[in-house]
Amino acid sequence: MAVELCYAGKPTKEVAGELGIATDLVRRWKREYVRYNEGSFSGKGNANLTTEQKEIVRLKKELKDAQMERDILKKAVSIFSRSDGKYFNS
């Protein structure tokens, strides 16, 4: 609403005064709107991320999952490669 009023021609300071909020806050909202457009003001806990940033987050999660799988497999190899015959009848 505040950003829309500013883009409709109302001065930022006036919009902030009418809404009872800081002028700097309205300016920040305007910058976010310019940067993220439709992705702005996405709600609680939803970060405003560019497509590239979303891809980075996805890849980091994928890497973390792969590292966890690797660690599990390393432990399994060490358990099954013991020479005490506990897991193999040789």
C-alpha positions as CSV (number, residue, x, y, z in Angstrom):
1,M,0.0,0.0,0.0
2,A,2.7,2.5,1.0
3,V,4.8,1.7,-2.1
4,E,1.7,2.0,-4.3
5,L,1.0,5.4,-2.9
6,C,4.5,6.6,-3.5
7,Y,4.4,5.4,-7.1
8,A,1.1,7.1,-7.5
9,G,2.9,10.4,-7.0
10,K,2.6,11.0,-3.3
11,P,5.8,12.0,-1.5
12,T,7.5,9.3,0.6
13,K,7.6,11.5,3.6
14,E,3.9,12.2,3.4
15,V,3.0,8.5,2.9
16,A,5.1,7.7,6.0
17,G,3.4,10.4,8.0
18,E,-0.1,9.2,7.1
19,L,0.7,5.6,8.0
20,G,2.6,6.6,11.2
21,I,5.8,4.8,10.1
22,A,9.4,6.0,9.5
23,T,10.3,7.5,6.2
24,D,13.3,5.3,5.9
25,L,11.1,2.2,6.2
26,V,9.0,3.4,3.2
27,R,12.2,4.0,1.3
28,R,13.5,0.5,2.1
29,W,10.2,-1.0,0.9
30,K,10.5,1.0,-2.4
31,R,14.0,-0.3,-2.9
32,E,12.8,-3.9,-2.2
33,Y,10.0,-3.5,-4.6
34,V,12.3,-2.3,-7.4
35,R,14.7,-5.1,-6.7
36,Y,12.3,-8.0,-6.3
37,N,9.1,-6.7,-8.0
38,E,6.4,-9.4,-7.5
39,G,8.6,-11.3,-5.0
40,S,8.6,-8.4,-2.5
41,F,6.9,-8.6,0.8
42,S,6.6,-12.4,0.6
43,G,5.5,-12.8,4.2
44,K,6.9,-14.3,7.4
45,G,9.9,-16.4,7.0
46,N,9.9,-16.3,3.2
47,A,13.1,-14.6,2.1
48,N,13.0,-12.4,-1.0
49,L,15.5,-14.3,-3.2
50,T,16.5,-13.9,-6.8
51,T,16.4,-16.9,-9.0
52,E,20.2,-17.3,-8.6
53,Q,19.9,-17.1,-4.8
54,K,17.2,-19.7,-4.8
55,E,19.4,-22.0,-6.9
56,I,22.3,-21.5,-4.5
57,V,20.0,-22.5,-1.5
58,R,18.8,-25.6,-3.4
59,L,22.4,-26.6,-4.3
60,K,23.6,-26.1,-0.7
61,K,20.8,-28.3,0.6
62,E,21.6,-31.0,-2.1
63,L,25.3,-30.8,-1.1
64,K,24.5,-31.2,2.6
65,D,22.3,-34.3,1.8
66,A,25.0,-35.8,-0.3
67,Q,27.6,-35.3,2.4
68,M,25.4,-36.9,5.0
69,E,24.8,-39.9,2.7
70,R,28.6,-40.2,2.2
71,D,29.3,-40.1,6.0
72,I,26.7,-42.9,6.5
73,L,28.3,-45.0,3.8
74,K,31.8,-44.5,5.3
75,K,30.5,-45.7,8.6
76,A,28.9,-48.7,7.0
77,V,32.0,-49.6,5.1
78,S,34.1,-49.5,8.3
79,I,31.6,-51.7,10.1
80,F,31.3,-54.3,7.3
81,S,35.0,-54.4,6.5
82,R,36.0,-55.6,10.0
83,S,37.9,-58.8,10.0
84,D,36.2,-60.3,13.1
85,G,33.8,-62.3,11.0
86,K,30.8,-60.8,12.7
87,Y,29.1,-59.9,9.5
88,F,30.5,-62.4,7.1
89,N,30.9,-66.2,7.2
90,S,34.4,-66.5,5.7
